[in-house]
Amino acid sequence: MVAIVAALVFAAAFALAVGTMTFMFVTYRDKMVAALLYQPEPAPQPSYSVAILRTRRTVMDAQFALAA
């Protein structure tokens, strides 16, 4: 008797899992296909360039700054 109840519980859980997977697949099928077929647009090339220039500090500059 316990084996029959265990088999019924197992079968019910398995059926619930399969039903959930089927429901999710049917519900989100269009989104899954769209995600697989999506091709992103290439990023546009920047129309400007910014050069960041920074003067290097030397040991002499540091000593001069401390003396002042």
PDB file of N, CA, C and O in Angstrom, chain B, residues numbered from 101:
ATOM      1  N   MET B 101       0.823  -1.200   0.000  1.00  0.00           N
ATOM      2  CA  MET B 101       0.000   0.000   0.000  1.00  0.00           C
ATOM      3  C   MET B 101       0.870   1.269   0.000  1.00  0.00           C
ATOM      4  O   MET B 101       0.578   2.236  -0.704  1.00  0.00           O
ATOM      5  N   VAL B 102       1.939   1.244   0.799  1.00  0.00           N
ATOM      6  CA  VAL B 102       2.839   2.391   0.853  1.00  0.00           C
ATOM      7  C   VAL B 102       3.501   2.597  -0.501  1.00  0.00           C
ATOM      8  O   VAL B 102       3.710   3.732  -0.930  1.00  0.00           O
ATOM      9  N   ALA B 103       3.829   1.500  -1.172  1.00  0.00           N
ATOM     10  CA  ALA B 103       4.464   1.599  -2.485  1.00  0.00           C
ATOM     11  C   ALA B 103       3.516   2.235  -3.501  1.00  0.00           C
ATOM     12  O   ALA B 103       3.949   3.010  -4.354  1.00  0.00           O
ATOM     13  N   ILE B 104       2.254   1.917  -3.413  1.00  0.00           N
ATOM     14  CA  ILE B 104       1.280   2.491  -4.343  1.00  0.00           C
ATOM     15  C   ILE B 104       1.141   4.001  -4.099  1.00  0.00           C
ATOM     16  O   ILE B 104       1.097   4.784  -5.048  1.00  0.00           O
ATOM     17  N   VAL B 105       1.074   4.399  -2.842  1.00  0.00           N
ATOM     18  CA  VAL B 105       0.975   5.825  -2.514  1.00  0.00           C
ATOM     19  C   VAL B 105       2.233   6.559  -2.975  1.00  0.00           C
ATOM     20  O   VAL B 105       2.150   7.656  -3.529  1.00  0.00           O
ATOM     21  N   ALA B 106       3.403   5.949  -2.744  1.00  0.00           N
ATOM     22  CA  ALA B 106       4.658   6.569  -3.172  1.00  0.00           C
ATOM     23  C   ALA B 106       4.698   6.702  -4.688  1.00  0.00           C
ATOM     24  O   ALA B 106       5.149   7.721  -5.212  1.00  0.00           O
ATOM     25  N   ALA B 107       4.227   5.676  -5.395  1.00  0.00           N
ATOM     26  CA  ALA B 107       4.207   5.738  -6.857  1.00  0.00           C
ATOM     27  C   ALA B 107       3.249   6.822  -7.339  1.00  0.00           C
ATOM     28  O   ALA B 107       3.547   7.523  -8.305  1.00  0.00           O
ATOM     29  N   LEU B 108       2.117   6.964  -6.686  1.00  0.00           N
ATOM     30  CA  LEU B 108       1.162   8.002  -7.075  1.00  0.00           C
ATOM     31  C   LEU B 108       1.725   9.403  -6.806  1.00  0.00           C
ATOM     32  O   LEU B 108       1.546  10.311  -7.617  1.00  0.00           O
ATOM     33  N   VAL B 109       2.403   9.574  -5.673  1.00  0.00           N
ATOM     34  CA  VAL B 109       3.007  10.873  -5.366  1.00  0.00           C
ATOM     35  C   VAL B 109       4.094  11.196  -6.385  1.00  0.00           C
ATOM     36  O   VAL B 109       4.187  12.325  -6.867  1.00  0.00           O
ATOM     37  N   PHE B 110       4.918  10.197  -6.711  1.00  0.00           N
ATOM     38  CA  PHE B 110       5.976  10.401  -7.702  1.00  0.00           C
ATOM     39  C   PHE B 110       5.381  10.748  -9.062  1.00  0.00           C
ATOM     40  O   PHE B 110       5.854  11.670  -9.726  1.00  0.00           O
ATOM     41  N   ALA B 111       4.359  10.023  -9.480  1.00  0.00           N
ATOM     42  CA  ALA B 111       3.730  10.279 -10.777  1.00  0.00           C
ATOM     43  C   ALA B 111       3.085  11.668 -10.802  1.00  0.00           C
ATOM     44  O   ALA B 111       3.158  12.369 -11.811  1.00  0.00           O
ATOM     45  N   ALA B 112       2.459  12.059  -9.700  1.00  0.00           N
ATOM     46  CA  ALA B 112       1.836  13.385  -9.646  1.00  0.00           C
ATOM     47  C   ALA B 112       2.896  14.484  -9.711  1.00  0.00           C
ATOM     48  O   ALA B 112       2.708  15.486 -10.401  1.00  0.00           O
ATOM     49  N   ALA B 113       3.999  14.302  -9.002  1.00  0.00           N
ATOM     50  CA  ALA B 113       5.071  15.301  -9.040  1.00  0.00           C
ATOM     51  C   ALA B 113       5.686  15.380 -10.431  1.00  0.00           C
ATOM     52  O   ALA B 113       5.979  16.470 -10.923  1.00  0.00           O
ATOM     53  N   PHE B 114       5.881  14.239 -11.060  1.00  0.00           N
ATOM     54  CA  PHE B 114       6.438  14.218 -12.410  1.00  0.00           C
ATOM     55  C   PHE B 114       5.488  14.901 -13.392  1.00  0.00           C
ATOM     56  O   PHE B 114       5.921  15.682 -14.239  1.00  0.00           O
ATOM     57  N   ALA B 115       4.204  14.607 -13.277  1.00  0.00           N
ATOM     58  CA  ALA B 115       3.219  15.232 -14.167  1.00  0.00           C
ATOM     59  C   ALA B 115       3.163  16.743 -13.936  1.00  0.00           C
ATOM     60  O   ALA B 115       3.027  17.509 -14.890  1.00  0.00           O
ATOM     61  N   LEU B 116       3.265  17.170 -12.692  1.00  0.00           N
ATOM     62  CA  LEU B 116       3.268  18.603 -12.394  1.00  0.00           C
ATOM     63  C   LEU B 116       4.500  19.274 -12.993  1.00  0.00           C
ATOM     64  O   LEU B 116       4.405  20.375 -13.536  1.00  0.00           O
ATOM     65  N   ALA B 117       5.657  18.616 -12.899  1.00  0.00           N
ATOM     66  CA  ALA B 117       6.880  19.189 -13.467  1.00  0.00           C
ATOM     67  C   ALA B 117       6.783  19.286 -14.983  1.00  0.00           C
ATOM     68  O   ALA B 117       7.138  20.315 -15.559  1.00  0.00           O
ATOM     69  N   VAL B 118       6.315  18.245 -15.629  1.00  0.00           N
ATOM     70  CA  VAL B 118       6.172  18.266 -17.087  1.00  0.00           C
ATOM     71  C   VAL B 118       5.141  19.312 -17.502  1.00  0.00           C
ATOM     72  O   VAL B 118       5.342  20.028 -18.482  1.00  0.00           O
ATOM     73  N   GLY B 119       4.055  19.400 -16.770  1.00  0.00           N
ATOM     74  CA  GLY B 119       3.041  20.404 -17.074  1.00  0.00           C
ATOM     75  C   GLY B 119       3.570  21.820 -16.924  1.00  0.00           C
ATOM     76  O   GLY B 119       3.252  22.694 -17.730  1.00  0.00           O
ATOM     77  N   THR B 120       4.379  22.051 -15.890  1.00  0.00           N
ATOM     78  CA  THR B 120       4.963  23.380 -15.687  1.00  0.00           C
ATOM     79  C   THR B 120       5.909  23.733 -16.825  1.00  0.00           C
ATOM     80  O   THR B 120       5.874  24.851 -17.340  1.00  0.00           O
ATOM     81  N   MET B 121       6.760  22.779 -17.221  1.00  0.00           N
ATOM     82  CA  MET B 121       7.692  23.041 -18.332  1.00  0.00           C
ATOM     83  C   MET B 121       6.941  23.298 -19.632  1.00  0.00           C
ATOM     84  O   MET B 121       7.316  24.184 -20.401  1.00  0.00           O
ATOM     85  N   THR B 122       5.892  22.537 -19.880  1.00  0.00           N
ATOM     86  CA  THR B 122       5.099  22.735 -21.095  1.00  0.00           C
ATOM     87  C   THR B 122       4.413  24.099 -21.075  1.00  0.00           C
ATOM     88  O   THR B 122       4.401  24.805 -22.083  1.00  0.00           O
ATOM     89  N   PHE B 123       3.847  24.464 -19.940  1.00  0.00           N
ATOM     90  CA  PHE B 123       3.182  25.763 -19.813  1.00  0.00           C
ATOM     91  C   PHE B 123       4.165  26.907 -20.049  1.00  0.00           C
ATOM     92  O   PHE B 123       3.852  27.860 -20.762  1.00  0.00           O
ATOM     93  N   MET B 124       5.351  26.812 -19.450  1.00  0.00           N
ATOM     94  CA  MET B 124       6.351  27.869 -19.633  1.00  0.00           C
ATOM     95  C   MET B 124       6.815  27.944 -21.086  1.00  0.00           C
ATOM     96  O   MET B 124       6.999  29.037 -21.622  1.00  0.00           O
ATOM     97  N   PHE B 125       7.003  26.797 -21.720  1.00  0.00           N
ATOM     98  CA  PHE B 125       7.428  26.802 -23.119  1.00  0.00           C
ATOM     99  C   PHE B 125       6.369  27.442 -24.007  1.00  0.00           C
ATOM    100  O   PHE B 125       6.691  28.258 -24.871  1.00  0.00           O
ATOM    101  N   VAL B 126       5.114  27.077 -23.797  1.00  0.00           N
ATOM    102  CA  VAL B 126       4.032  27.638 -24.614  1.00  0.00           C
ATOM    103  C   VAL B 126       3.894  29.138 -24.352  1.00  0.00           C
ATOM    104  O   VAL B 126       3.666  29.913 -25.281  1.00  0.00           O
ATOM    105  N   THR B 127       4.029  29.544 -23.096  1.00  0.00           N
ATOM    106  CA  THR B 127       3.859  30.954 -22.741  1.00  0.00           C
ATOM    107  C   THR B 127       4.976  31.819 -23.300  1.00  0.00           C
ATOM    108  O   THR B 127       4.721  32.914 -23.802  1.00  0.00           O
ATOM    109  N   TYR B 128       6.220  31.337 -23.218  1.00  0.00           N
ATOM    110  CA  TYR B 128       7.375  32.160 -23.580  1.00  0.00           C
ATOM    111  C   TYR B 128       8.019  31.756 -24.904  1.00  0.00           C
ATOM    112  O   TYR B 128       9.150  32.156 -25.183  1.00  0.00           O
ATOM    113  N   ARG B 129       7.324  30.973 -25.721  1.00  0.00           N
ATOM    114  CA  ARG B 129       7.886  30.500 -26.986  1.00  0.00           C
ATOM    115  C   ARG B 129       8.285  31.659 -27.896  1.00  0.00           C
ATOM    116  O   ARG B 129       9.377  31.652 -28.463  1.00  0.00           O
ATOM    117  N   ASP B 130       7.415  32.647 -28.037  1.00  0.00           N
ATOM    118  CA  ASP B 130       7.718  33.779 -28.917  1.00  0.00           C
ATOM    119  C   ASP B 130       8.939  34.555 -28.435  1.00  0.00           C
ATOM    120  O   ASP B 130       9.765  34.981 -29.243  1.00  0.00           O
ATOM    121  N   LYS B 131       9.056  34.738 -27.130  1.00  0.00           N
ATOM    122  CA  LYS B 131      10.203  35.466 -26.592  1.00  0.00           C
ATOM    123  C   LYS B 131      11.495  34.675 -26.777  1.00  0.00           C
ATOM    124  O   LYS B 131      12.542  35.263 -27.049  1.00  0.00           O
ATOM    125  N   MET B 132      11.437  33.357 -26.635  1.00  0.00           N
ATOM    126  CA  MET B 132      12.643  32.542 -26.825  1.00  0.00           C
ATOM    127  C   MET B 132      13.106  32.591 -28.277  1.00  0.00           C
ATOM    128  O   MET B 132      14.302  32.710 -28.542  1.00  0.00           O
ATOM    129  N   VAL B 133      12.178  32.501 -29.207  1.00  0.00           N
ATOM    130  CA  VAL B 133      12.538  32.567 -30.625  1.00  0.00           C
ATOM    131  C   VAL B 133      13.097  33.945 -30.962  1.00  0.00           C
ATOM    132  O   VAL B 133      14.085  34.049 -31.689  1.00  0.00           O
ATOM    133  N   ALA B 134      12.482  34.997 -30.444  1.00  0.00           N
ATOM    134  CA  ALA B 134      12.973  36.353 -30.705  1.00  0.00           C
ATOM    135  C   ALA B 134      14.375  36.546 -30.138  1.00  0.00           C
ATOM    136  O   ALA B 134      15.210  37.199 -30.763  1.00  0.00           O
ATOM    137  N   ALA B 135      14.641  35.986 -28.964  1.00  0.00           N
ATOM    138  CA  ALA B 135      15.975  36.123 -28.368  1.00  0.00           C
ATOM    139  C   ALA B 135      17.016  35.372 -29.187  1.00  0.00           C
ATOM    140  O   ALA B 135      18.152  35.831 -29.309  1.00  0.00           O
ATOM    141  N   LEU B 136      16.647  34.227 -29.748  1.00  0.00           N
ATOM    142  CA  LEU B 136      17.597  33.458 -30.557  1.00  0.00           C
ATOM    143  C   LEU B 136      17.862  34.125 -31.903  1.00  0.00           C
ATOM    144  O   LEU B 136      18.958  33.996 -32.448  1.00  0.00           O
ATOM    145  N   LEU B 137      16.883  34.832 -32.442  1.00  0.00           N
ATOM    146  CA  LEU B 137      17.039  35.463 -33.752  1.00  0.00           C
ATOM    147  C   LEU B 137      17.539  36.902 -33.667  1.00  0.00           C
ATOM    148  O   LEU B 137      17.798  37.519 -34.700  1.00  0.00           O
ATOM    149  N   TYR B 138      17.678  37.444 -32.476  1.00  0.00           N
ATOM    150  CA  TYR B 138      18.058  38.850 -32.294  1.00  0.00           C
ATOM    151  C   TYR B 138      19.496  39.078 -32.739  1.00  0.00           C
ATOM    152  O   TYR B 138      20.405  38.348 -32.344  1.00  0.00           O
ATOM    153  N   GLN B 139      19.685  40.093 -33.559  1.00  0.00           N
ATOM    154  CA  GLN B 139      21.023  40.497 -33.983  1.00  0.00           C
ATOM    155  C   GLN B 139      21.178  41.971 -33.631  1.00  0.00           C
ATOM    156  O   GLN B 139      20.534  42.826 -34.240  1.00  0.00           O
ATOM    157  N   PRO B 140      22.023  42.272 -32.657  1.00  0.00           N
ATOM    158  CA  PRO B 140      22.146  43.671 -32.232  1.00  0.00           C
ATOM    159  C   PRO B 140      22.747  44.541 -33.319  1.00  0.00           C
ATOM    160  O   PRO B 140      23.556  44.088 -34.129  1.00  0.00           O
ATOM    161  N   GLU B 141      22.338  45.787 -33.321  1.00  0.00           N
ATOM    162  CA  GLU B 141      22.891  46.736 -34.285  1.00  0.00           C
ATOM    163  C   GLU B 141      24.320  47.077 -33.878  1.00  0.00           C
ATOM    164  O   GLU B 141      24.619  47.167 -32.687  1.00  0.00           O
ATOM    165  N   PRO B 142      25.198  47.266 -34.850  1.00  0.00           N
ATOM    166  CA  PRO B 142      26.568  47.640 -34.483  1.00  0.00           C
ATOM    167  C   PRO B 142      26.599  49.026 -33.849  1.00  0.00           C
ATOM    168  O   PRO B 142      25.815  49.905 -34.204  1.00  0.00           O
ATOM    169  N   ALA B 143      27.502  49.199 -32.925  1.00  0.00           N
ATOM    170  CA  ALA B 143      27.614  50.489 -32.241  1.00  0.00           C
ATOM    171  C   ALA B 143      28.135  51.534 -33.219  1.00  0.00           C
ATOM    172  O   ALA B 143      29.066  51.258 -33.976  1.00  0.00           O
ATOM    173  N   PRO B 144      27.553  52.719 -33.214  1.00  0.00           N
ATOM    174  CA  PRO B 144      28.035  53.763 -34.127  1.00  0.00           C
ATOM    175  C   PRO B 144      29.441  54.216 -33.733  1.00  0.00           C
ATOM    176  O   PRO B 144      29.802  54.222 -32.556  1.00  0.00           O
ATOM    177  N   GLN B 145      30.212  54.589 -34.729  1.00  0.00           N
ATOM    178  CA  GLN B 145      31.557  55.080 -34.470  1.00  0.00           C
ATOM    179  C   GLN B 145      31.469  56.484 -33.879  1.00  0.00           C
ATOM    180  O   GLN B 145      30.664  57.293 -34.340  1.00  0.00           O
ATOM    181  N   PRO B 146      32.274  56.783 -32.879  1.00  0.00           N
ATOM    182  CA  PRO B 146      32.226  58.133 -32.316  1.00  0.00           C
ATOM    183  C   PRO B 146      32.702  59.153 -33.340  1.00  0.00           C
ATOM    184  O   PRO B 146      33.647  58.907 -34.089  1.00  0.00           O
ATOM    185  N   SER B 147      32.035  60.296 -33.358  1.00  0.00           N
ATOM    186  CA  SER B 147      32.376  61.321 -34.344  1.00  0.00           C
ATOM    187  C   SER B 147      33.360  62.339 -33.790  1.00  0.00           C
ATOM    188  O   SER B 147      33.614  63.361 -34.428  1.00  0.00           O
ATOM    189  N   TYR B 148      33.898  62.087 -32.651  1.00  0.00           N
ATOM    190  CA  TYR B 148      34.863  62.999 -32.062  1.00  0.00           C
ATOM    191  C   TYR B 148      35.917  62.174 -31.328  1.00  0.00           C
ATOM    192  O   TYR B 148      35.705  61.000 -31.023  1.00  0.00           O
ATOM    193  N   SER B 149      37.036  62.799 -31.056  1.00  0.00           N
ATOM    194  CA  SER B 149      38.041  62.146 -30.228  1.00  0.00           C
ATOM    195  C   SER B 149      38.564  63.162 -29.228  1.00  0.00           C
ATOM    196  O   SER B 149      38.776  64.330 -29.555  1.00  0.00           O
ATOM    197  N   VAL B 150      38.762  62.711 -28.047  1.00  0.00           N
ATOM    198  CA  VAL B 150      39.227  63.579 -26.976  1.00  0.00           C
ATOM    199  C   VAL B 150      40.591  63.079 -26.540  1.00  0.00           C
ATOM    200  O   VAL B 150      40.745  61.918 -26.161  1.00  0.00           O
ATOM    201  N   ALA B 151      41.572  63.954 -26.596  1.00  0.00           N
ATOM    202  CA  ALA B 151      42.911  63.599 -26.139  1.00  0.00           C
ATOM    203  C   ALA B 151      43.092  64.146 -24.731  1.00  0.00           C
ATOM    204  O   ALA B 151      42.910  65.339 -24.488  1.00  0.00           O
ATOM    205  N   ILE B 152      43.445  63.283 -23.829  1.00  0.00           N
ATOM    206  CA  ILE B 152      43.678  63.694 -22.450  1.00  0.00           C
ATOM    207  C   ILE B 152      45.182  63.784 -22.256  1.00  0.00           C
ATOM    208  O   ILE B 152      45.890  62.777 -22.291  1.00  0.00           O
ATOM    209  N   LEU B 153      45.653  64.996 -22.052  1.00  0.00           N
ATOM    210  CA  LEU B 153      47.084  65.223 -21.875  1.00  0.00           C
ATOM    211  C   LEU B 153      47.341  65.597 -20.427  1.00  0.00           C
ATOM    212  O   LEU B 153      46.649  66.438 -19.853  1.00  0.00           O
ATOM    213  N   ARG B 154      48.332  64.971 -19.856  1.00  0.00           N
ATOM    214  CA  ARG B 154      48.692  65.260 -18.482  1.00  0.00           C
ATOM    215  C   ARG B 154      50.207  65.352 -18.404  1.00  0.00           C
ATOM    216  O   ARG B 154      50.919  64.440 -18.825  1.00  0.00           O
ATOM    217  N   THR B 155      50.680  66.436 -17.874  1.00  0.00           N
ATOM    218  CA  THR B 155      52.132  66.576 -17.773  1.00  0.00           C
ATOM    219  C   THR B 155      52.636  65.688 -16.652  1.00  0.00           C
ATOM    220  O   THR B 155      52.004  65.557 -15.604  1.00  0.00           O
ATOM    221  N   ARG B 156      53.767  65.092 -16.892  1.00  0.00           N
ATOM    222  CA  ARG B 156      54.376  64.219 -15.898  1.00  0.00           C
ATOM    223  C   ARG B 156      55.147  65.048 -14.883  1.00  0.00           C
ATOM    224  O   ARG B 156      55.842  65.998 -15.242  1.00  0.00           O
ATOM    225  N   ARG B 157      55.022  64.691 -13.654  1.00  0.00           N
ATOM    226  CA  ARG B 157      55.767  65.390 -12.611  1.00  0.00           C
ATOM    227  C   ARG B 157      57.071  64.656 -12.386  1.00  0.00           C
ATOM    228  O   ARG B 157      57.104  63.427 -12.311  1.00  0.00           O
ATOM    229  N   THR B 158      58.110  65.395 -12.281  1.00  0.00           N
ATOM    230  CA  THR B 158      59.425  64.802 -12.042  1.00  0.00           C
ATOM    231  C   THR B 158      59.802  65.005 -10.582  1.00  0.00           C
ATOM    232  O   THR B 158      59.107  65.690  -9.833  1.00  0.00           O
ATOM    233  N   VAL B 159      60.903  64.402 -10.200  1.00  0.00           N
ATOM    234  CA  VAL B 159      61.388  64.557  -8.834  1.00  0.00           C
ATOM    235  C   VAL B 159      61.741  66.013  -8.561  1.00  0.00           C
ATOM    236  O   VAL B 159      61.506  66.524  -7.466  1.00  0.00           O
ATOM    237  N   MET B 160      62.304  66.670  -9.559  1.00  0.00           N
ATOM    238  CA  MET B 160      62.670  68.081  -9.387  1.00  0.00           C
ATOM    239  C   MET B 160      61.423  68.945  -9.172  1.00  0.00           C
ATOM    240  O   MET B 160      61.447  69.877  -8.368  1.00  0.00           O
ATOM    241  N   ASP B 161      60.340  68.642  -9.882  1.00  0.00           N
ATOM    242  CA  ASP B 161      59.098  69.391  -9.689  1.00  0.00           C
ATOM    243  C   ASP B 161      58.579  69.218  -8.262  1.00  0.00           C
ATOM    244  O   ASP B 161      58.123  70.176  -7.638  1.00  0.00           O
ATOM    245  N   ALA B 162      58.652  67.998  -7.758  1.00  0.00           N
ATOM    246  CA  ALA B 162      58.172  67.733  -6.408  1.00  0.00           C
ATOM    247  C   ALA B 162      59.017  68.473  -5.381  1.00  0.00           C
ATOM    248  O   ALA B 162      58.480  69.033  -4.425  1.00  0.00           O
ATOM    249  N   GLN B 163      60.324  68.480  -5.566  1.00  0.00           N
ATOM    250  CA  GLN B 163      61.195  69.190  -4.628  1.00  0.00           C
ATOM    251  C   GLN B 163      60.948  70.694  -4.696  1.00  0.00           C
ATOM    252  O   GLN B 163      60.970  71.378  -3.672  1.00  0.00           O
ATOM    253  N   PHE B 164      60.714  71.203  -5.893  1.00  0.00           N
ATOM    254  CA  PHE B 164      60.440  72.631  -6.049  1.00  0.00           C
ATOM    255  C   PHE B 164      59.129  73.004  -5.358  1.00  0.00           C
ATOM    256  O   PHE B 164      59.026  74.060  -4.733  1.00  0.00           O
ATOM    257  N   ALA B 165      58.124  72.122  -5.476  1.00  0.00           N
ATOM    258  CA  ALA B 165      56.833  72.405  -4.858  1.00  0.00           C
ATOM    259  C   ALA B 165      56.948  72.387  -3.341  1.00  0.00           C
ATOM    260  O   ALA B 165      56.290  73.176  -2.663  1.00  0.00           O
ATOM    261  N   LEU B 166      57.773  71.497  -2.798  1.00  0.00           N
ATOM    262  CA  LEU B 166      57.945  71.440  -1.349  1.00  0.00           C
ATOM    263  C   LEU B 166      58.703  72.660  -0.826  1.00  0.00           C
ATOM    264  O   LEU B 166      58.444  73.138   0.279  1.00  0.00           O
ATOM    265  N   ALA B 167      59.636  73.154  -1.628  1.00  0.00           N
ATOM    266  CA  ALA B 167      60.444  74.293  -1.196  1.00  0.00           C
ATOM    267  C   ALA B 167      59.631  75.584  -1.211  1.00  0.00           C
ATOM    268  O   ALA B 167      59.932  76.513  -0.462  1.00  0.00           O
ATOM    269  N   ALA B 168      58.619  75.651  -2.046  1.00  0.00           N
ATOM    270  CA  ALA B 168      57.876  76.903  -2.193  1.00  0.00           C
ATOM    271  C   ALA B 168      56.876  77.117  -1.114  1.00  0.00           C
ATOM    272  O   ALA B 168      56.177  78.131  -1.112  1.00  0.00           O
TER     273      ALA B 168
END
